[in-house]
């Protein structure tokens, strides 16, 4: 079997899909994207295709090594995301060629279902208690929320209390048999993190995600030491070498993204390395159905999985949603806050190619908001 072509599709709301074709008629799908840089990643996939066309798709590890290390310049979000989508598609082909799910190729399932969480707002909009209660009534047992809009490096008591009150309102609404993860999107400075996080402790967050921007990862240790709340990070880390630094800082939850951190191959290795540090895996995935399918294949075969993010109904999904490009939407049916073991070959999903092609004719140019403080200076989004 030989790879014959790679084709990318930019589809709403902000995703990039990849189809890898072979001369035996087996097609693999991947999701290579950096949100807000989809065109750039698609161009990187096109360049990497020169190494793949005419090659055996089953040599997944060799392709991963060549694509990540065969060029003099390595790493970073664009290249790692391009490789991630290609890697997903090659695993999809391998599973389909052998007639088994990818989790079977990874050693078999270690669980029968995976817990998932749903998103609510928290920054804009900030009406979160009602949204959290709605997710609970839908059957979810955990949500993730943003805790603030833009912040100053050291903000006012009002801003601090606003964060605390927002989390408190959610806890009051959903009760104690429900988990609340709080995502700061790197909006806290080290000083603000040390001030805010201890005040959140009475509400027992599931974890606090990305309190600091990844450039400040060497300060995570002091944040870990200032609070009993589990610290999570990883959506903007792209390899096991990036994760090595934060694992040594004492984080509790590693959050590699299957569409950013080298795909199934690399996230599998990151998970194994995290296990050696007693760190749980919770793959980042506010993306599309292919990224979620790949994440679940890893999650079902990974002992230290904690929970899986999924984007159904997330506020970014304007114009299209998680299930819109699937032939059979039941593969992502959630019951009691869990998704069942996928049994289909490869990634376990069937992409609606006509819907993808139609959406790609319109495409998208999604960009994340640019936030500014009241003095006009740039703020973390």
Secondary structure, DSSP 8 states (H G I E B T S, - for coil): --EEEEEEEEETTTEEEEEEEETTS-EEEE----TT-HHHHHHHHHHHGGGTTTS-TT-HHHHHHHHHHSSSS--SHHHHHHHHHHHHHHHHHHHHHHTSBHHHHTT--S-SEEEEEEE--SSSS---HHHHHHHHHTT-SEEEEE--S---SS--HHHHHHHHHHHHHHHHHH-SSSEEEEE-TT---HHHHHHHHHHHGGG--SEEE-SS-GGGGGGHHHHHHH-SS-EEE-TT--SHHHHHHHHTTT-SEE--BTTTSSHHHHHHHHHHHHHHTT-EE--B--S-HHHHHHHHHHHHT-TTB--EE--TT-TT--S--TTTTBS-GGGG-EETTEEE---SSBTS--B-HHHHHHHHHH--------EE-TTS-EE--
